[in-house]
């Protein structure tokens, strides 16, 4: 499945957003992740939140790659 980012044409009817095509469940889960990261950053009052976000993204991608390699073995 490919991730489709928000395009600011949100709808709440049905099971999926007509704007981005993601399920409302997926959107809610993404919002929870973002809110958790935001709260974490704010609690620590980081001066460089962009570096934190980049590091987290890099770490997640690295772990995904390792999991993919393990599943292919």
mmJSON file of the N, C-alpha and C atoms, coordinates in Angstrom:
{"data_MODEL":{"atom_site":{
"group_PDB":["ATOM","ATOM","ATOM","ATOM","ATOM","ATOM","ATOM","ATOM","ATOM","ATOM","ATOM","ATOM","ATOM","ATOM","ATOM","ATOM","ATOM","ATOM","ATOM","ATOM","ATOM","ATOM","ATOM","ATOM","ATOM","ATOM","ATOM","ATOM","ATOM","ATOM","ATOM","ATOM","ATOM","ATOM","ATOM","ATOM","ATOM","ATOM","ATOM","ATOM","ATOM","ATOM","ATOM","ATOM","ATOM","ATOM","ATOM","ATOM","ATOM","ATOM","ATOM","ATOM","ATOM","ATOM","ATOM","ATOM","ATOM","ATOM","ATOM","ATOM","ATOM","ATOM","ATOM","ATOM","ATOM","ATOM","ATOM","ATOM","ATOM","ATOM","ATOM","ATOM","ATOM","ATOM","ATOM","ATOM","ATOM","ATOM","ATOM","ATOM","ATOM","ATOM","ATOM","ATOM","ATOM","ATOM","ATOM","ATOM","ATOM","ATOM","ATOM","ATOM","ATOM","ATOM","ATOM","ATOM","ATOM","ATOM","ATOM","ATOM","ATOM","ATOM","ATOM","ATOM","ATOM","ATOM","ATOM","ATOM","ATOM","ATOM","ATOM","ATOM","ATOM","ATOM","ATOM","ATOM","ATOM","ATOM","ATOM","ATOM","ATOM","ATOM","ATOM","ATOM","ATOM","ATOM","ATOM","ATOM","ATOM","ATOM","ATOM","ATOM","ATOM","ATOM","ATOM","ATOM","ATOM","ATOM","ATOM","ATOM","ATOM","ATOM","ATOM","ATOM","ATOM","ATOM","ATOM","ATOM","ATOM","ATOM","ATOM","ATOM","ATOM","ATOM","ATOM","ATOM","ATOM","ATOM","ATOM","ATOM","ATOM","ATOM","ATOM","ATOM","ATOM","ATOM","ATOM","ATOM","ATOM","ATOM","ATOM","ATOM","ATOM","ATOM","ATOM","ATOM","ATOM","ATOM","ATOM","ATOM","ATOM","ATOM","ATOM","ATOM","ATOM","ATOM","ATOM","ATOM","ATOM","ATOM","ATOM","ATOM","ATOM","ATOM","ATOM","ATOM","ATOM","ATOM","ATOM","ATOM","ATOM","ATOM","ATOM","ATOM","ATOM","ATOM","ATOM","ATOM","ATOM","ATOM","ATOM","ATOM","ATOM","ATOM","ATOM","ATOM","ATOM","ATOM","ATOM"],
"id":[1,2,3,4,5,6,7,8,9,10,11,12,13,14,15,16,17,18,19,20,21,22,23,24,25,26,27,28,29,30,31,32,33,34,35,36,37,38,39,40,41,42,43,44,45,46,47,48,49,50,51,52,53,54,55,56,57,58,59,60,61,62,63,64,65,66,67,68,69,70,71,72,73,74,75,76,77,78,79,80,81,82,83,84,85,86,87,88,89,90,91,92,93,94,95,96,97,98,99,100,101,102,103,104,105,106,107,108,109,110,111,112,113,114,115,116,117,118,119,120,121,122,123,124,125,126,127,128,129,130,131,132,133,134,135,136,137,138,139,140,141,142,143,144,145,146,147,148,149,150,151,152,153,154,155,156,157,158,159,160,161,162,163,164,165,166,167,168,169,170,171,172,173,174,175,176,177,178,179,180,181,182,183,184,185,186,187,188,189,190,191,192,193,194,195,196,197,198,199,200,201,202,203,204,205,206,207,208,209,210,211,212,213,214,215,216,217,218,219],
"type_symbol":["N","C","C","N","C","C","N","C","C","N","C","C","N","C","C","N","C","C","N","C","C","N","C","C","N","C","C","N","C","C","N","C","C","N","C","C","N","C","C","N","C","C","N","C","C","N","C","C","N","C","C","N","C","C","N","C","C","N","C","C","N","C","C","N","C","C","N","C","C","N","C","C","N","C","C","N","C","C","N","C","C","N","C","C","N","C","C","N","C","C","N","C","C","N","C","C","N","C","C","N","C","C","N","C","C","N","C","C","N","C","C","N","C","C","N","C","C","N","C","C","N","C","C","N","C","C","N","C","C","N","C","C","N","C","C","N","C","C","N","C","C","N","C","C","N","C","C","N","C","C","N","C","C","N","C","C","N","C","C","N","C","C","N","C","C","N","C","C","N","C","C","N","C","C","N","C","C","N","C","C","N","C","C","N","C","C","N","C","C","N","C","C","N","C","C","N","C","C","N","C","C","N","C","C","N","C","C","N","C","C","N","C","C","N","C","C","N","C","C"],
"label_atom_id":["N","CA","C","N","CA","C","N","CA","C","N","CA","C","N","CA","C","N","CA","C","N","CA","C","N","CA","C","N","CA","C","N","CA","C","N","CA","C","N","CA","C","N","CA","C","N","CA","C","N","CA","C","N","CA","C","N","CA","C","N","CA","C","N","CA","C","N","CA","C","N","CA","C","N","CA","C","N","CA","C","N","CA","C","N","CA","C","N","CA","C","N","CA","C","N","CA","C","N","CA","C","N","CA","C","N","CA","C","N","CA","C","N","CA","C","N","CA","C","N","CA","C","N","CA","C","N","CA","C","N","CA","C","N","CA","C","N","CA","C","N","CA","C","N","CA","C","N","CA","C","N","CA","C","N","CA","C","N","CA","C","N","CA","C","N","CA","C","N","CA","C","N","CA","C","N","CA","C","N","CA","C","N","CA","C","N","CA","C","N","CA","C","N","CA","C","N","CA","C","N","CA","C","N","CA","C","N","CA","C","N","CA","C","N","CA","C","N","CA","C","N","CA","C","N","CA","C","N","CA","C","N","CA","C","N","CA","C","N","CA","C","N","CA","C","N","CA","C","N","CA","C","N","CA","C"],
"label_alt_id":[null,null,null,null,null,null,null,null,null,null,null,null,null,null,null,null,null,null,null,null,null,null,null,null,null,null,null,null,null,null,null,null,null,null,null,null,null,null,null,null,null,null,null,null,null,null,null,null,null,null,null,null,null,null,null,null,null,null,null,null,null,null,null,null,null,null,null,null,null,null,null,null,null,null,null,null,null,null,null,null,null,null,null,null,null,null,null,null,null,null,null,null,null,null,null,null,null,null,null,null,null,null,null,null,null,null,null,null,null,null,null,null,null,null,null,null,null,null,null,null,null,null,null,null,null,null,null,null,null,null,null,null,null,null,null,null,null,null,null,null,null,null,null,null,null,null,null,null,null,null,null,null,null,null,null,null,null,null,null,null,null,null,null,null,null,null,null,null,null,null,null,null,null,null,null,null,null,null,null,null,null,null,null,null,null,null,null,null,null,null,null,null,null,null,null,null,null,null,null,null,null,null,null,null,null,null,null,null,null,null,null,null,null,null,null,null,null,null,null],
"label_comp_id":["UNK","UNK","UNK","UNK","UNK","UNK","UNK","UNK","UNK","UNK","UNK","UNK","UNK","UNK","UNK","UNK","UNK","UNK","UNK","UNK","UNK","UNK","UNK","UNK","UNK","UNK","UNK","UNK","UNK","UNK","UNK","UNK","UNK","UNK","UNK","UNK","UNK","UNK","UNK","UNK","UNK","UNK","UNK","UNK","UNK","UNK","UNK","UNK","UNK","UNK","UNK","UNK","UNK","UNK","UNK","UNK","UNK","UNK","UNK","UNK","UNK","UNK","UNK","UNK","UNK","UNK","UNK","UNK","UNK","UNK","UNK","UNK","UNK","UNK","UNK","UNK","UNK","UNK","UNK","UNK","UNK","UNK","UNK","UNK","UNK","UNK","UNK","UNK","UNK","UNK","UNK","UNK","UNK","UNK","UNK","UNK","UNK","UNK","UNK","UNK","UNK","UNK","UNK","UNK","UNK","UNK","UNK","UNK","UNK","UNK","UNK","UNK","UNK","UNK","UNK","UNK","UNK","UNK","UNK","UNK","UNK","UNK","UNK","UNK","UNK","UNK","UNK","UNK","UNK","UNK","UNK","UNK","UNK","UNK","UNK","UNK","UNK","UNK","UNK","UNK","UNK","UNK","UNK","UNK","UNK","UNK","UNK","UNK","UNK","UNK","UNK","UNK","UNK","UNK","UNK","UNK","UNK","UNK","UNK","UNK","UNK","UNK","UNK","UNK","UNK","UNK","UNK","UNK","UNK","UNK","UNK","UNK","UNK","UNK","UNK","UNK","UNK","UNK","UNK","UNK","UNK","UNK","UNK","UNK","UNK","UNK","UNK","UNK","UNK","UNK","UNK","UNK","UNK","UNK","UNK","UNK","UNK","UNK","UNK","UNK","UNK","UNK","UNK","UNK","UNK","UNK","UNK","UNK","UNK","UNK","UNK","UNK","UNK","UNK","UNK","UNK","UNK","UNK","UNK"],
"label_asym_id":["A","A","A","A","A","A","A","A","A","A","A","A","A","A","A","A","A","A","A","A","A","A","A","A","A","A","A","A","A","A","A","A","A","A","A","A","A","A","A","A","A","A","A","A","A","A","A","A","A","A","A","A","A","A","A","A","A","A","A","A","A","A","A","A","A","A","A","A","A","A","A","A","A","A","A","A","A","A","A","A","A","A","A","A","A","A","A","A","A","A","A","A","A","A","A","A","A","A","A","A","A","A","A","A","A","A","A","A","A","A","A","A","A","A","A","A","A","A","A","A","A","A","A","A","A","A","A","A","A","A","A","A","A","A","A","A","A","A","A","A","A","A","A","A","A","A","A","A","A","A","A","A","A","A","A","A","A","A","A","A","A","A","A","A","A","A","A","A","A","A","A","A","A","A","A","A","A","A","A","A","A","A","A","A","A","A","A","A","A","A","A","A","A","A","A","A","A","A","A","A","A","A","A","A","A","A","A","A","A","A","A","A","A","A","A","A","A","A","A"],
"label_entity_id":["1","1","1","1","1","1","1","1","1","1","1","1","1","1","1","1","1","1","1","1","1","1","1","1","1","1","1","1","1","1","1","1","1","1","1","1","1","1","1","1","1","1","1","1","1","1","1","1","1","1","1","1","1","1","1","1","1","1","1","1","1","1","1","1","1","1","1","1","1","1","1","1","1","1","1","1","1","1","1","1","1","1","1","1","1","1","1","1","1","1","1","1","1","1","1","1","1","1","1","1","1","1","1","1","1","1","1","1","1","1","1","1","1","1","1","1","1","1","1","1","1","1","1","1","1","1","1","1","1","1","1","1","1","1","1","1","1","1","1","1","1","1","1","1","1","1","1","1","1","1","1","1","1","1","1","1","1","1","1","1","1","1","1","1","1","1","1","1","1","1","1","1","1","1","1","1","1","1","1","1","1","1","1","1","1","1","1","1","1","1","1","1","1","1","1","1","1","1","1","1","1","1","1","1","1","1","1","1","1","1","1","1","1","1","1","1","1","1","1"],
"label_seq_id":[1,1,1,2,2,2,3,3,3,4,4,4,5,5,5,6,6,6,7,7,7,8,8,8,9,9,9,10,10,10,11,11,11,12,12,12,13,13,13,14,14,14,15,15,15,16,16,16,17,17,17,18,18,18,19,19,19,20,20,20,21,21,21,22,22,22,23,23,23,24,24,24,25,25,25,26,26,26,27,27,27,28,28,28,29,29,29,30,30,30,31,31,31,32,32,32,33,33,33,34,34,34,35,35,35,36,36,36,37,37,37,38,38,38,39,39,39,40,40,40,41,41,41,42,42,42,43,43,43,44,44,44,45,45,45,46,46,46,47,47,47,48,48,48,49,49,49,50,50,50,51,51,51,52,52,52,53,53,53,54,54,54,55,55,55,56,56,56,57,57,57,58,58,58,59,59,59,60,60,60,61,61,61,62,62,62,63,63,63,64,64,64,65,65,65,66,66,66,67,67,67,68,68,68,69,69,69,70,70,70,71,71,71,72,72,72,73,73,73],
"pdbx_PDB_ins_code":[null,null,null,null,null,null,null,null,null,null,null,null,null,null,null,null,null,null,null,null,null,null,null,null,null,null,null,null,null,null,null,null,null,null,null,null,null,null,null,null,null,null,null,null,null,null,null,null,null,null,null,null,null,null,null,null,null,null,null,null,null,null,null,null,null,null,null,null,null,null,null,null,null,null,null,null,null,null,null,null,null,null,null,null,null,null,null,null,null,null,null,null,null,null,null,null,null,null,null,null,null,null,null,null,null,null,null,null,null,null,null,null,null,null,null,null,null,null,null,null,null,null,null,null,null,null,null,null,null,null,null,null,null,null,null,null,null,null,null,null,null,null,null,null,null,null,null,null,null,null,null,null,null,null,null,null,null,null,null,null,null,null,null,null,null,null,null,null,null,null,null,null,null,null,null,null,null,null,null,null,null,null,null,null,null,null,null,null,null,null,null,null,null,null,null,null,null,null,null,null,null,null,null,null,null,null,null,null,null,null,null,null,null,null,null,null,null,null,null],
"Cartn_x":[0.842,0.0,0.895,0.525,1.284,0.637,1.458,0.976,0.63,-0.516,-0.933,-1.073,-0.269,-0.354,-1.626,-1.949,-3.107,-2.906,-3.989,-3.935,-4.896,-5.281,-6.162,-7.516,-8.035,-9.383,-10.097,-10.068,-10.549,-12.065,-12.475,-13.892,-14.018,-15.141,-15.356,-16.429,-17.073,-18.12,-17.502,-18.264,-17.823,-16.666,-15.924,-14.806,-13.464,-13.42,-12.173,-12.348,-11.277,-11.256,-11.257,-12.144,-12.198,-11.002,-10.36,-9.201,-7.957,-7.521,-6.263,-6.475,-7.699,-8.002,-7.66,-7.081,-6.742,-8.001,-7.972,-9.1,-9.095,-10.261,-10.351,-9.606,-9.542,-8.778,-7.287,-6.778,-5.365,-5.063,-5.95,-5.762,-5.726,-6.636,-6.67,-5.38,-4.882,-3.636,-2.452,-2.422,-1.353,-1.406,-2.598,-2.743,-2.227,-2.476,-1.981,-0.46,0.154,1.621,2.179,1.584,2.052,1.875,0.723,0.486,1.474,1.78,2.747,4.139,4.551,5.858,5.892,4.827,4.743,4.86,4.119,4.168,5.576,6.219,7.575,8.543,8.464,9.338,9.082,7.822,7.483,7.91,7.77,8.154,9.658,10.434,11.881,12.36,11.462,11.776,13.002,13.013,14.133,14.253,15.496,15.767,15.846,15.988,16.172,15.179,13.887,12.916,13.045,13.521,13.692,14.71,15.768,16.772,16.214,15.39,14.76,13.857,13.017,12.086,12.855,13.925,14.743,15.382,15.872,16.504,15.498,14.303,13.261,12.889,12.728,12.41,13.489,14.736,15.861,15.872,15.623,15.602,14.483,13.311,12.175,12.47,13.004,13.323,14.368,15.348,16.386,15.774,14.898,14.249,13.334,12.641,11.803,12.634,13.804,14.678,15.182,15.573,16.037,14.931,13.719,12.581,12.288,12.391,12.165,13.208,14.46,15.544,15.358,14.936,14.707,13.571,12.532,11.393,11.757,12.742,13.14,14.116,14.703,15.7,15.055],
"Cartn_y":[-1.169,0.0,1.243,2.216,3.453,4.51,5.262,6.361,7.545,8.139,9.356,10.464,11.519,12.603,13.432,14.158,15.045,16.11,16.417,17.473,18.609,18.682,19.736,19.782,18.615,18.494,17.389,17.52,16.468,16.299,15.044,14.719,13.704,13.695,12.784,11.75,11.836,10.879,9.551,8.494,7.165,6.655,5.724,5.114,5.72,6.456,7.03,8.504,9.26,10.66,10.743,11.543,11.705,12.507,13.277,14.079,13.253,12.531,11.775,10.282,9.802,8.389,7.49,8.061,7.245,6.961,5.841,5.523,6.497,6.723,7.615,7.013,5.695,5.017,5.316,5.261,5.564,7.018,7.903,9.33,9.566,8.937,9.088,8.563,7.432,6.873,7.785,8.36,9.291,10.519,11.022,12.188,11.875,10.653,10.262,10.259,9.741,9.704,11.125,11.982,13.368,14.086,13.901,14.553,14.058,12.77,12.218,12.807,12.892,13.474,14.952,15.668,17.083,17.28,16.491,16.602,16.286,15.28,14.897,16.053,16.653,17.773,18.969,19.284,20.437,20.23,19.008,18.733,18.923,18.697,18.84,20.194,20.978,22.337,22.35,21.392,21.325,22.617,23.074,24.23,23.829,22.509,22.001,20.867,21.149,20.078,19.428,20.18,19.613,18.476,18.609,17.549,16.33,16.558,15.446,14.672,15.378,14.734,13.96,14.551,13.869,12.608,12.688,11.533,10.418,10.77,9.768,9.104,9.907,9.348,8.394,8.787,7.937,6.631,6.734,5.542,4.587,5.122,4.289,3.587,4.328,3.724,2.622,2.832,1.83,0.559,0.718,-0.432,-1.161,-0.415,-1.038,-1.871,-1.327,-2.047,-3.336,-3.284,-4.475,-5.511,-5.061,-5.994,-6.635,-5.844,-6.363,-7.421,-7.132,-8.079,-9.361,-9.23,-10.407,-11.261,-10.634,-11.37,-12.069,-11.52,-12.117,-13.277,-13.351,-14.41,-15.743],
"Cartn_z":[0.0,0.0,0.0,-0.773,-0.855,0.028,0.765,1.599,0.712,0.969,0.277,1.311,1.193,2.171,2.004,3.048,3.02,1.941,1.228,0.204,0.548,1.821,2.334,1.637,1.278,0.728,1.498,2.827,3.719,3.677,3.761,3.906,5.033,5.696,6.822,6.521,5.375,5.013,4.6,4.799,4.382,5.219,4.649,5.379,5.004,3.881,3.391,3.052,3.184,2.803,1.276,0.731,-0.724,-1.236,-0.365,-0.774,-0.999,0.05,-0.033,-0.27,-0.009,-0.221,0.949,2.013,3.174,3.996,4.709,5.579,6.753,7.302,8.46,9.647,9.715,10.764,10.619,9.389,9.139,9.481,9.094,9.378,10.888,11.621,13.078,13.706,13.214,13.734,13.462,12.269,11.918,12.812,13.064,13.951,15.35,15.84,17.164,17.209,16.149,16.08,16.077,15.268,15.173,16.511,17.14,18.434,19.488,19.485,20.441,20.202,18.95,18.638,19.02,18.735,19.083,20.593,21.359,22.813,23.332,22.745,23.141,22.898,21.723,21.358,22.269,22.489,23.319,24.77,25.293,26.676,26.884,25.836,25.941,25.456,24.89,24.414,23.501,22.548,21.612,20.801,20.634,19.776,18.308,18.07,16.707,16.408,16.444,16.213,14.843,13.856,12.523,12.535,13.322,13.415,14.137,15.164,15.867,14.916,14.18,13.25,12.178,11.653,10.645,11.228,12.468,13.1,13.34,13.762,13.987,12.661,11.605,10.289,9.815,9.991,9.577,10.37,11.668,12.52,12.116,11.846,11.44,10.121,9.153,7.849,7.986,8.854,9.083,9.679,10.654,11.284,10.297,9.435,8.416,7.445,7.066,6.146,6.782,8.051,8.752,8.855,9.138,9.238,7.881,6.826,5.472,5.123,5.453,5.177,5.97,7.219,8.061,7.502,6.97,6.405,5.1,4.38,3.103,3.296,4.47,4.735,5.024],
"occupancy":[1.0,1.0,1.0,1.0,1.0,1.0,1.0,1.0,1.0,1.0,1.0,1.0,1.0,1.0,1.0,1.0,1.0,1.0,1.0,1.0,1.0,1.0,1.0,1.0,1.0,1.0,1.0,1.0,1.0,1.0,1.0,1.0,1.0,1.0,1.0,1.0,1.0,1.0,1.0,1.0,1.0,1.0,1.0,1.0,1.0,1.0,1.0,1.0,1.0,1.0,1.0,1.0,1.0,1.0,1.0,1.0,1.0,1.0,1.0,1.0,1.0,1.0,1.0,1.0,1.0,1.0,1.0,1.0,1.0,1.0,1.0,1.0,1.0,1.0,1.0,1.0,1.0,1.0,1.0,1.0,1.0,1.0,1.0,1.0,1.0,1.0,1.0,1.0,1.0,1.0,1.0,1.0,1.0,1.0,1.0,1.0,1.0,1.0,1.0,1.0,1.0,1.0,1.0,1.0,1.0,1.0,1.0,1.0,1.0,1.0,1.0,1.0,1.0,1.0,1.0,1.0,1.0,1.0,1.0,1.0,1.0,1.0,1.0,1.0,1.0,1.0,1.0,1.0,1.0,1.0,1.0,1.0,1.0,1.0,1.0,1.0,1.0,1.0,1.0,1.0,1.0,1.0,1.0,1.0,1.0,1.0,1.0,1.0,1.0,1.0,1.0,1.0,1.0,1.0,1.0,1.0,1.0,1.0,1.0,1.0,1.0,1.0,1.0,1.0,1.0,1.0,1.0,1.0,1.0,1.0,1.0,1.0,1.0,1.0,1.0,1.0,1.0,1.0,1.0,1.0,1.0,1.0,1.0,1.0,1.0,1.0,1.0,1.0,1.0,1.0,1.0,1.0,1.0,1.0,1.0,1.0,1.0,1.0,1.0,1.0,1.0,1.0,1.0,1.0,1.0,1.0,1.0,1.0,1.0,1.0,1.0,1.0,1.0,1.0,1.0,1.0,1.0,1.0,1.0],
"B_iso_or_equiv":[0.0,0.0,0.0,0.0,0.0,0.0,0.0,0.0,0.0,0.0,0.0,0.0,0.0,0.0,0.0,0.0,0.0,0.0,0.0,0.0,0.0,0.0,0.0,0.0,0.0,0.0,0.0,0.0,0.0,0.0,0.0,0.0,0.0,0.0,0.0,0.0,0.0,0.0,0.0,0.0,0.0,0.0,0.0,0.0,0.0,0.0,0.0,0.0,0.0,0.0,0.0,0.0,0.0,0.0,0.0,0.0,0.0,0.0,0.0,0.0,0.0,0.0,0.0,0.0,0.0,0.0,0.0,0.0,0.0,0.0,0.0,0.0,0.0,0.0,0.0,0.0,0.0,0.0,0.0,0.0,0.0,0.0,0.0,0.0,0.0,0.0,0.0,0.0,0.0,0.0,0.0,0.0,0.0,0.0,0.0,0.0,0.0,0.0,0.0,0.0,0.0,0.0,0.0,0.0,0.0,0.0,0.0,0.0,0.0,0.0,0.0,0.0,0.0,0.0,0.0,0.0,0.0,0.0,0.0,0.0,0.0,0.0,0.0,0.0,0.0,0.0,0.0,0.0,0.0,0.0,0.0,0.0,0.0,0.0,0.0,0.0,0.0,0.0,0.0,0.0,0.0,0.0,0.0,0.0,0.0,0.0,0.0,0.0,0.0,0.0,0.0,0.0,0.0,0.0,0.0,0.0,0.0,0.0,0.0,0.0,0.0,0.0,0.0,0.0,0.0,0.0,0.0,0.0,0.0,0.0,0.0,0.0,0.0,0.0,0.0,0.0,0.0,0.0,0.0,0.0,0.0,0.0,0.0,0.0,0.0,0.0,0.0,0.0,0.0,0.0,0.0,0.0,0.0,0.0,0.0,0.0,0.0,0.0,0.0,0.0,0.0,0.0,0.0,0.0,0.0,0.0,0.0,0.0,0.0,0.0,0.0,0.0,0.0,0.0,0.0,0.0,0.0,0.0,0.0],
"pdbx_formal_charge":[null,null,null,null,null,null,null,null,null,null,null,null,null,null,null,null,null,null,null,null,null,null,null,null,null,null,null,null,null,null,null,null,null,null,null,null,null,null,null,null,null,null,null,null,null,null,null,null,null,null,null,null,null,null,null,null,null,null,null,null,null,null,null,null,null,null,null,null,null,null,null,null,null,null,null,null,null,null,null,null,null,null,null,null,null,null,null,null,null,null,null,null,null,null,null,null,null,null,null,null,null,null,null,null,null,null,null,null,null,null,null,null,null,null,null,null,null,null,null,null,null,null,null,null,null,null,null,null,null,null,null,null,null,null,null,null,null,null,null,null,null,null,null,null,null,null,null,null,null,null,null,null,null,null,null,null,null,null,null,null,null,null,null,null,null,null,null,null,null,null,null,null,null,null,null,null,null,null,null,null,null,null,null,null,null,null,null,null,null,null,null,null,null,null,null,null,null,null,null,null,null,null,null,null,null,null,null,null,null,null,null,null,null,null,null,null,null,null,null],
"auth_seq_id":[1,1,1,2,2,2,3,3,3,4,4,4,5,5,5,6,6,6,7,7,7,8,8,8,9,9,9,10,10,10,11,11,11,12,12,12,13,13,13,14,14,14,15,15,15,16,16,16,17,17,17,18,18,18,19,19,19,20,20,20,21,21,21,22,22,22,23,23,23,24,24,24,25,25,25,26,26,26,27,27,27,28,28,28,29,29,29,30,30,30,31,31,31,32,32,32,33,33,33,34,34,34,35,35,35,36,36,36,37,37,37,38,38,38,39,39,39,40,40,40,41,41,41,42,42,42,43,43,43,44,44,44,45,45,45,46,46,46,47,47,47,48,48,48,49,49,49,50,50,50,51,51,51,52,52,52,53,53,53,54,54,54,55,55,55,56,56,56,57,57,57,58,58,58,59,59,59,60,60,60,61,61,61,62,62,62,63,63,63,64,64,64,65,65,65,66,66,66,67,67,67,68,68,68,69,69,69,70,70,70,71,71,71,72,72,72,73,73,73],
"auth_comp_id":["UNK","UNK","UNK","UNK","UNK","UNK","UNK","UNK","UNK","UNK","UNK","UNK","UNK","UNK","UNK","UNK","UNK","UNK","UNK","UNK","UNK","UNK","UNK","UNK","UNK","UNK","UNK","UNK","UNK","UNK","UNK","UNK","UNK","UNK","UNK","UNK","UNK","UNK","UNK","UNK","UNK","UNK","UNK","UNK","UNK","UNK","UNK","UNK","UNK","UNK","UNK","UNK","UNK","UNK","UNK","UNK","UNK","UNK","UNK","UNK","UNK","UNK","UNK","UNK","UNK","UNK","UNK","UNK","UNK","UNK","UNK","UNK","UNK","UNK","UNK","UNK","UNK","UNK","UNK","UNK","UNK","UNK","UNK","UNK","UNK","UNK","UNK","UNK","UNK","UNK","UNK","UNK","UNK","UNK","UNK","UNK","UNK","UNK","UNK","UNK","UNK","UNK","UNK","UNK","UNK","UNK","UNK","UNK","UNK","UNK","UNK","UNK","UNK","UNK","UNK","UNK","UNK","UNK","UNK","UNK","UNK","UNK","UNK","UNK","UNK","UNK","UNK","UNK","UNK","UNK","UNK","UNK","UNK","UNK","UNK","UNK","UNK","UNK","UNK","UNK","UNK","UNK","UNK","UNK","UNK","UNK","UNK","UNK","UNK","UNK","UNK","UNK","UNK","UNK","UNK","UNK","UNK","UNK","UNK","UNK","UNK","UNK","UNK","UNK","UNK","UNK","UNK","UNK","UNK","UNK","UNK","UNK","UNK","UNK","UNK","UNK","UNK","UNK","UNK","UNK","UNK","UNK","UNK","UNK","UNK","UNK","UNK","UNK","UNK","UNK","UNK","UNK","UNK","UNK","UNK","UNK","UNK","UNK","UNK","UNK","UNK","UNK","UNK","UNK","UNK","UNK","UNK","UNK","UNK","UNK","UNK","UNK","UNK","UNK","UNK","UNK","UNK","UNK","UNK"],
"auth_asym_id":["A","A","A","A","A","A","A","A","A","A","A","A","A","A","A","A","A","A","A","A","A","A","A","A","A","A","A","A","A","A","A","A","A","A","A","A","A","A","A","A","A","A","A","A","A","A","A","A","A","A","A","A","A","A","A","A","A","A","A","A","A","A","A","A","A","A","A","A","A","A","A","A","A","A","A","A","A","A","A","A","A","A","A","A","A","A","A","A","A","A","A","A","A","A","A","A","A","A","A","A","A","A","A","A","A","A","A","A","A","A","A","A","A","A","A","A","A","A","A","A","A","A","A","A","A","A","A","A","A","A","A","A","A","A","A","A","A","A","A","A","A","A","A","A","A","A","A","A","A","A","A","A","A","A","A","A","A","A","A","A","A","A","A","A","A","A","A","A","A","A","A","A","A","A","A","A","A","A","A","A","A","A","A","A","A","A","A","A","A","A","A","A","A","A","A","A","A","A","A","A","A","A","A","A","A","A","A","A","A","A","A","A","A","A","A","A","A","A","A"],
"auth_atom_id":["N","CA","C","N","CA","C","N","CA","C","N","CA","C","N","CA","C","N","CA","C","N","CA","C","N","CA","C","N","CA","C","N","CA","C","N","CA","C","N","CA","C","N","CA","C","N","CA","C","N","CA","C","N","CA","C","N","CA","C","N","CA","C","N","CA","C","N","CA","C","N","CA","C","N","CA","C","N","CA","C","N","CA","C","N","CA","C","N","CA","C","N","CA","C","N","CA","C","N","CA","C","N","CA","C","N","CA","C","N","CA","C","N","CA","C","N","CA","C","N","CA","C","N","CA","C","N","CA","C","N","CA","C","N","CA","C","N","CA","C","N","CA","C","N","CA","C","N","CA","C","N","CA","C","N","CA","C","N","CA","C","N","CA","C","N","CA","C","N","CA","C","N","CA","C","N","CA","C","N","CA","C","N","CA","C","N","CA","C","N","CA","C","N","CA","C","N","CA","C","N","CA","C","N","CA","C","N","CA","C","N","CA","C","N","CA","C","N","CA","C","N","CA","C","N","CA","C","N","CA","C","N","CA","C","N","CA","C","N","CA","C","N","CA","C","N","CA","C","N","CA","C","N","CA","C"],
"pdbx_PDB_model_num":[1,1,1,1,1,1,1,1,1,1,1,1,1,1,1,1,1,1,1,1,1,1,1,1,1,1,1,1,1,1,1,1,1,1,1,1,1,1,1,1,1,1,1,1,1,1,1,1,1,1,1,1,1,1,1,1,1,1,1,1,1,1,1,1,1,1,1,1,1,1,1,1,1,1,1,1,1,1,1,1,1,1,1,1,1,1,1,1,1,1,1,1,1,1,1,1,1,1,1,1,1,1,1,1,1,1,1,1,1,1,1,1,1,1,1,1,1,1,1,1,1,1,1,1,1,1,1,1,1,1,1,1,1,1,1,1,1,1,1,1,1,1,1,1,1,1,1,1,1,1,1,1,1,1,1,1,1,1,1,1,1,1,1,1,1,1,1,1,1,1,1,1,1,1,1,1,1,1,1,1,1,1,1,1,1,1,1,1,1,1,1,1,1,1,1,1,1,1,1,1,1,1,1,1,1,1,1,1,1,1,1,1,1,1,1,1,1,1,1]
}}}
